[in-house]
Structures are given as C-alpha cells and as structure tokens.
Amino acid sequence: MEIAELTALLTPAGLTLLDEVGPLTTTDEAARTVSRLRAAGHSPDLVAAVVGQARLRVRATAKFGPFADRMLFTRAGLEQATRLSIAARHAGRFRAAGITTVADLGCGVGGDALGLAGLGIRVHAIDADEVTAAIAAYNLAPFGDVATVTHGRAEEADLGGVDAVWLDPARRTGGHAETRRVSSDQWSPSLEWVFALLEGMPGGVKLGPAFDREAIPDGLEAQWISADGSTIELVLWSGRLARDGVRRAALVVRGDDAWELTAPADAPDAEPHALGAFVHEPDGAVIRARLIGEVARSLEAGMLAPGIAYLTSDAPLTSPFVSSFRVREELPADTKKLSRALRERGIGTLEIKKRGVDVDPAALRTRLSLRGDASATLILTRIEGRRVALLADRVG
C-alpha cells in the first residue's frame, strides 16, 4: 500500500466501503470487486486500497483471528507480524516482571503492541516507515492513550520514562509488498545498537529462529518459539525479563496450550540407542535450543544416530516436545522395492519424514505410485551410515 491509497482509505467513506466489501478469498472475487467498484465511480487509489485490504484481512485471520476484520495491513507488515497469541505471551512476561511502560521500536503493523496494550501496559510504538506507522496507529486506536505511535527511527526514540524496550529489527528490504531478506549487517536498527541497548535496560528482541547462535551475547536468555508445528522466532531477553538460571528455552505452542523446556545452557545429546519400538522427532524449537538431550532423558530415549535429530526408545512414553511414531517395520530403502512393499500393504496415504538423507518427499511420493486405503508414516534417515526406511504410525 502506498501513501495515496492509505489516504484514500482512511476516511469514513473509505472504511465503510471496506466493511461493505467484506472478505475476498479468491483472485476472481477480487477482480469482480475491482470492476464493480470502478464502475460505481470510486477512485483507482481507493479501489486498490479496499480490495488489497480485503484480501489481506483474509490472510491475517491466521495470525490475528477475528481481530483481523478490524485491522489494516501491508503485505510485508503482515508477513513479519507476530501472531497475536504469541504477542500476548510476550506481553505476559513484561507484566510478570512488573513493567508498566514499553517502547516498541520497529512496531510494524502493531502486532506486539496490541499484546502489550491488551494487558494494560503503556506502549510507545515507533516505526521508520510512514505508511506502516500510520497503519499501526489505526490498529492501536481502540486502546486510546495506552498506545501511541510515532513515525521515526528507533535510534532516535526518546526512552525517558520507559521501563523496557521491545525490538523487531527490519530484516528485509524496504517496501510494503515484495521484499527480500538482507544480511544481518544491513538490519535496521543494527544488531550492534540493539545489543548495546539491551545491556543497559530490560528488553526483548525478536529474531529469526535460524539466527547465528554464536552471535548471541552472553547474559541474554535465548527463547526459541514454535507455534502449531512451525518454529517461528527466537527472542533474546535482557535485564529482569531474563529468568534467573535460564539461558536456553524452547516454548512449544499448540492452539491455546503451551509447554516450555528451560536450561542454563545447551544440553548434551543423549547416547545413541539401537532402534526401538518408537521414534521421536523433537519439535523445531527444541532442536534450535539444543535441548534434545533433555527431552531424550525424559523419554528414556537415545539418539537414533549421532548428529541426526531423531530419538528412539522402547518405553511407550511421549511428550509435547516431540512427535512420536510407533515403528511397524523396516522396509527396503530402494525406491522400486519400497514402492512394491507399500502397495502390498495397501498404503495409499503416506506422510514422509526425513532427516540426514537427500530426498524430495513430493518427488518420492510420485515415484512410489501409492495405491490403497491404508495410511502410515515413512521415516527416511541413516543409522550407522546406512540409509533406512521405517514404516510407522503417529502416536496421539
């Protein structure tokens, strides 16, 4: 969205038109709506803004639920926004630490600021992009003076009277639609500035889950977060927002439920274990936090192979930190033999998991020519340097 489109939209008539159009779920619906609105005499800028927002609101439901129907977005801002359920958990940590005022430096469309304001924490939000700041101000308007938004650079923000900071450095090129990732030395604000700020006051910084672990400063708590099976972010916490004795944490969120594993440091991996009755795949947050060994010991499990993030055990134990599979049998790893074995077992629906092998699951599924009414999971990996194919069933 450009400033001309936003200006056309942010009028009573423009916002009323957006509500009247409602959600647009397909390209054909959007095209018909464009034609209808243009024929009714609406300006090109307003039509582009209304149709664009109607499409974005549909996509935003996954992150913001019903709140998306009363919010505005840019495409890039939505892609980078924190899910509201996760933002609420971040806000809960600020509240538990007794923090009452937060500066949100790089607020984007306002996802994290919504979580903070929703808990009654005063938020001073700032964003370097004029359009994005205006959209954040619209999204936060229902909270009145609990949340204020300023167009400006994080480095120039007045932090007087602020208890803590929240930062989400821009990790992509500028713009509101098509953007691309940039290297860490091009982030804004810079990591050097962010880490210097966190040395002096409590705060949190949201980073990508694949952030270089070697670049994490000593003294910060590193919390990797997964939501509904996807590892979505790494948050580094400082000051009284960092928990005593915790330097590594994996937070696993599924729907409204959450579980967390914490440790003072990376956990050593468990010893290798011969293939047992179960294979367990650790959640991505657990893998990123290097807490696989902690989970293994709780499951009486060992590593299926050194350096490969599969565990195996004989005990019928499972955990929210893993996906567990009961092993049926080992099948031939050769594609032709594997295809024949699966057809003999009537397996027509196959989930394919792989670690430690160079396999394209979609291409393999095509080559297997599956037929039948049964379903199963196929785990492709290596044990003692040998490629193996394990036929299994999900537990739970």
N, C-alpha and C positions, 0 to 999 in steps of 0.2 A: 504494500500500500504506500502510495506517495502522499505528500502533504496536501495536494489538491483534492485527492479522493477523500482523505480524512476530513478536510474542511467541509466538503460537501455532505459527508455522512453525519458529522457532529452538529446536527440541527434537529429540532423537534420533528420536522417532516422527514428527514433522512432516517432517523432512528425508528420512527413509526413505520416507515416503508420496510425497513429491515425486519421488524417484527411481523409485518404482514406477509412478507415473502416466506418466512419460516425456513426450516432446514432444506437444503438441496443436497441430495445424496449421490446424484449421478451427473455425468457431463451433459447428457441430453436434457435433463431437468434444468441445468444451469443455462444451456443455450436457449431453451424456450423462454426462460425467465428474462434473459437479456433482450430477446426480441420483443417480448411483451412490454417491458419497462421502457425500452426505446420508443416503441410505437405510442406509448402513453405520454411521451414528451419529456421524460426525465433526462437529465444531462448525462453525457458519457461518463464523467467522473463519478457521479452518484451511482449510476448503474454498475460500474466496475466495482465500487466500494461495497455496495449492497450484496451483489452476487458473490464477491470474494469472501465477505464475512459470513454469508450463509453457508458457504462450503466449509470454511474454517471452523465454524461452530460445530458442525457435524464431527469433524476430526477431533476437535477439542474435548468432546464428551469423554473420551478415554482417559484424559488427564484431569478434567475438572467436573465430570459428572453433570448434574443439572445446572450447575453454576455457569456452564459454558453458554447457555442460552441467553445470558445477560452480560456477556463479556465481549470484548473486541480483541483482535489478534493481528499480528503479521505472520506470514508463513514461517519465516525464520524464528520469530519470537516463540511461536507455538512449539516448534521442533525442539527448542532449547529450554522451554519452561519446565520447572519442577512439577511433578504430579502433585495435586492438592493434598492427597493423603500423605505423601512424603513430606511436603512442606509443613503440614500440621505436626508431624513428628519432630521435625527440626525445631519448630516453634515451641514445642513442649520442652525441649532441652533448655531453651533460653528461659522459659518461665520457671522451670525447676531450679535454675541457677540464680533466681531472684532478679533477673534482668528485666527492666521495665521500658527501656528505650533502645532501639536498634537502628543503626544506619545500614540500609540495604544498598550497597554500592555496586551498581550494574544490575538494576532490578528487572530488566527485560519487561515483559508484559505484566509483571507483578505477581507471579505465582507464589514465591516465598513470602512476599509482603502480605499477601492475603492470609497465609497461615499465621503469621505473627499478629496481624491486626485482629484476626478472628479470635485470638486468645487475649485480646485487650492490651497487647504490647504496642506501645507507640512506635511507629515506623517512619523514618525519614528516608525515602527512596530517591535514588538518583540514577539517571541513565544518560549516556553520552549521545544517544540518537534522539532527535527531536520528535519524530513520529512515534517511536517506541515509548518515550516518556509520556507523551500525550495519551497514548492508549493505556498505559499503566495508571495514569491519573483517572481516567474514566472507570477502569476496573476497580479502583480502590475508593471511588467516590462514596459508595454506601457507608463507609466507615467514618465519614466526616473528618474531623481534625485528628483522629487517631492515626491516620496515614496521610502523609504529604508527599508529593512527588516534585522533583526538580530536574530540569534539563541541564546537565553539566557533566564534568569529568569526575570520576571517583577521586582522583588525586587532589582535586581542588575542593572537596567537600569539607564543610565545617563540622568537625566532630566534637565540638564543645557541648557538654551536657548529654552526650551519648554514652550509654553503658557498655555497648558491644557493637560489633560490626558483622555483617553478613556479606560475602563477596561471591560473585559468579563471573570471573573474568571472561571477556569475549574471546572465544577460541576459534572464531570463524571470521571470514572476510565480512566487511560491512555490507549492508543492504537488508531488504525486507523479504526477499523471495529466494532466489538461487544464491546460496553461499557455499563456501568450501572451507575446510579446516586449514588452519595455519599452524606452524611450528610454535612451540612454547615461547621462543624468544620474540614472537610477534603478538603475544596475548596482550590484552588491554583491560585493566591495568597490568603492568608487568608482574611476573611472579616475584621478582626481587622486591618490588614495592609492597606486594601483598604480604610476603613473609615478614618483612620488616615491620609492617603494621601489626601483624599478629603477635610479634614479640612484645609489643607494648600494651596490648589490650585484649580482652576476651573477644573471641570471634570464631567464625566458621567460614571456610572457603570450599565451594563446590567445584570439583574437578571431574574429568572423565575417569571411568574405572580403570583404564589402562595407563594411567599416569605413571611415569617412571618412579618406582619405589625408592631408587637411590637419591632422588631429589627431594624426598620428604624430610623436612628439618627435624632434628632431634627435639624432643619435648612436646611434639604435637601428637594428639590422638588421631589415628587414621581409621576411618569407619567406611567400609565398603557396603553398599546397599543394593539389594536385588528386590525387584517387585514382580510378582507373578511369573517368575522364572527367568527374567531378564536382569542382568547386572547393569544398573543404570548410572551409578555415580560413586565417587569417592568424596567424602567430606573430611577435611582436616580441621580439628578443633583445638583452640588455644585457651590459655588462662583458665578461669573457673568453669568454662564449658568443656574442658578436657577432664575426664574422670581419673581419679587417683588410681595409679597402678594399671591403667589401660592404655596400651599403645597400638593394639590391633583389635579390630572389631568387625564382625560380619553380621549385618542386620538383614534378615530374610523376611519379606513381607508378602503375604498372600491374601488378597482381599482385605478384610478387616483384621486379620490376625498377623502377629509379628513375633519373631523369636530372634534372640541375639546371642552371639558367641563372642566372648571377650578374652583377651590375654595380654600379659605385659610385653610380649614380643612374639615374633614368628614362632610357630610351634614346629618342632622337629617332626618329620614324617614318621609314620609307623613303619615297622619292619615289613618286608614282603611276606605274603601269605599264599599258600597254594590255593588254587581256585576252589572256592567253597560253594555252598548251596545258594548264596546270594552275591550279587554285585551291586555296589552302591556308587552313584555318581554324585559327588559333592556339589552343592549349589555354587554358582559362579562367584558369589560374594565370599564364600568360604575359601575357594581356590585363590582369589585375588588377595585375601588377607593372610594367606599361607597358614591356615588353621586346620588343614586336612588331618594332621596328626591328632588334634584334639577330638575331632569327630570320630576318627578311627578307633580311638581308645574307648569312646563311649559306646561304640557298636561292637566291641570285641572283634575288630576287623584289622586287616593288614592291607598293605598296598598290593594290588594285583600285579603290578610291575613297577620298578623304580622309575620315577620321573613321569609316570602316567597317572592322571587323576581319577583312577578307578580304585575302589576298595572292594575287598571280598571278605566274606565271613560265613560261618556255618550257623551262627545264632540267628534266630528269627527276630532280630531287632531292627528297627528303623528309626528315623529321626527327621524333624523338619528341615535339617540342614543337608539332607541328601534325597535323591530319588533312588528308590530301591527296586531291584529286579530279582525275581526268583529264577535261577538258571534251570532250564529244561535239559539242555544237552549242548554239546559242541558239534557244530556242523562243518563240512568242508569249507575252506576259505576260497577255493577256486570258484569263480562265478558260475560256470556251467554246472558244476556239481552242486553248488549251493542252490541254484535255481531248481534243479531237479528235486532236491531234498525238501524245499519249501512247497513245491507243487504236490509232492507225495503226502505232505501233512495238511494239505488243503488251505494253506495260508494265503489269503488274498489281500489282507490289510497288514502292512508291516511298518512299524516305527523303526528307523535306522539310527543308531547312536554310534559314534566313532571317536576314538582318541588314539593318537600315536600311529595312525595309518593315513595314507594319502588317498582318500576316497571321496567322490562326489555322491552323496546319498541319492540325489534326484536322478543322476545318470545311472547309478547302480539299480535303483528301483525299476527303471525302464528295461534294463538288460535282464532283470530277473523274471520278467513276464509272469507276474503273480496271478494265480487263479485259485479261487476257493472262498469259503465263507468264514474261515477262522482268522484270528488276528494274533499278533505276537510282536515282540521287540527283538531286533537283531543288534547285538553289540559287537562291533568290529574293533579289535585292538591288537596289542602284541603282548605276549607272555614269554619271557626268556628269549627275546629276539625273534619269536615265531609268531606269524600272523594267525589270529584265531577269530572264529565267528561263533558267537554264543547266542543260542536261541533262548529267549527269556520272556517272562511276564512281569508287568509292573505290579508292585505291591502297593495296595492302597489306591 
